[in-house]
Amino acid sequence: MADAQDDAAHLMDDIDPRLLDLLRTRINTFIKWDLVRFFHANPHTADTAENLARYTGRDVRVVEPELRQLAQAGVLEVETLADLRVYTLTADNNTVALLDSFMRACDDRQFRIKAIYHVIRSLRRERERP
């Protein structure tokens, strides 16, 4: 059984190391993936957590912490305007290029399967932490 799991893990790790790191460290939930996809498709958006939750079909109580984490990870920028936190896609060209590579890779079904595997693995690890 352990050998089969090791083989599966090896196959799933067979992706661009930069994208693998992105999945393991920044886009490690499906909510973050949805938010990154939204900002990639709408790169000039500047909006609140409430509106972003509505655009992505999610509850703001779940989206807001994910937005904060994406901002801490340098994927998004956050600015406070009139007591509202407004999120935008980062202006960092390297990060934008990496996100573009990720989104283009998502066009490939095999990559998406591998990416989903890594997100689920990350979620399981998070749940197992004391």
N, C-alpha and C positions, 0 to 999 in steps of 0.2 A: 504494500500500500504506500509506504513512504517513497519507494522508487517511482511510482506512478505520479505522486504529487510533485516530486523533484523534476520529473520530465515535463509535467504541465507547467510548472513555474519557469523552467528554462525556455520553453516555447513562448510563454507569455512575455518573457523578458527580451525577446528577440525584436526589439524596436529601437529606433533612434534613441541613444542615451539621453539626449537633451529632452526629448518628449517624455521619456520614462521618468526623468527627474521632475519634470513639470507635473506629471500625474501623481507622483509620490509626495510632492511637497506643496503644490499650489492648487491643482484641480483634483483634489482627492475626495470630492463628494459629487453626487449628481446635481445638486443644487448649484455648486460652483461651476460645473460644466455648463449648465443651462445659462447661468449668468454670463460666462465667458462667451458662449455662443451668441447671446443677445448683444453684448457689447461689440463683438466682432462684426456682426451684421449691421450694427448701428453705432459706428465708432465715434460719432459726434454727439452722442446722447450725454446729457448731464441731468440726472434726476434723483429723486428721493427713493429711499427703500420702499416706501408704500407703493409708489408707481412702478418701480422695478418688479416688486412682488406681483402686482397685477399683470404686468406685461408677460411675466413668465408663468403665470397661473399658480402661484404659490402664496402661502401665508406670510405676511410681513414678519411675524415673530420668528419664522424659520429663516427667512431671507436676510434679515438685518445682520445677524452674527456672521453669516457667510460673506456678506459684502465687506464687513469690517476685516475679516481674515484675508480676503482678496486684496484689500487696501494695504494691510500689513505686509503681505507678500509681494507688493509692488506691481500687482496686476491692474489694480484700480487706484485712482486718486480720490480723496475725499476732501471736501471743503465745506465749511459751515457758513451758510448764508441765511441771515434773518432767522437764526435758531433752527435751521433745517440743515441736515447733512445731505450734501449732494455728491453723488458718485459719478465719476467719468473714467473712461479708459485711460490708462497710463499714457504719458507722452514719451516714455522711454522707447526709442526705436528698436533696441534689441529685444525688449519684452514683446512689443507689438509684432515683430518679425517671428518670434518664437510662437506666439499665439496664432499667427497666420499659418505657420507650418503645422501646428496642431490641428487647426480647423480643416486644412487641406487634407491632412492625413485621415481625418474622420470621414472623408468621402469614401475611403476604402473599408469595406465590410470587415476584413480580417483585422485591420488596425482597431476598429471600433470594438470588436470582440476582446482584443487584448487590453484596450483601455478600460472597458467595463470590468474585466477581471481585476485590474489593478485598483480601481475605485472600490469594488466590493472587498478586496483584500484589505485596503486601508480602513474601510468602515468596520470590518471585523476586528482588526487590531485595536481600533479606537474603543470598541465596545468591550474588549477583553482587558483594557487597562483598569487597574483598581481605582 
